[in-house]
C-alpha cells in the first residue's frame, strides 16, 4: 500500500467519522429540543432540527 493509498483511506475514515458525529448531533438537538447554530454565507443562523 502506497502513501497516497494510505492517505486516501485515512481521509475516507475521517469523513465517515464526521458524518456519524453530525448525525448524533442532530439526534441530540432533537431530543433536547434546542436550535442548531449554523453559518450560511456570512450570516449565523439558528435552525430547528
Order of alpha helices (4+ residues) and beta strands (2+ residues): alpha-beta-beta
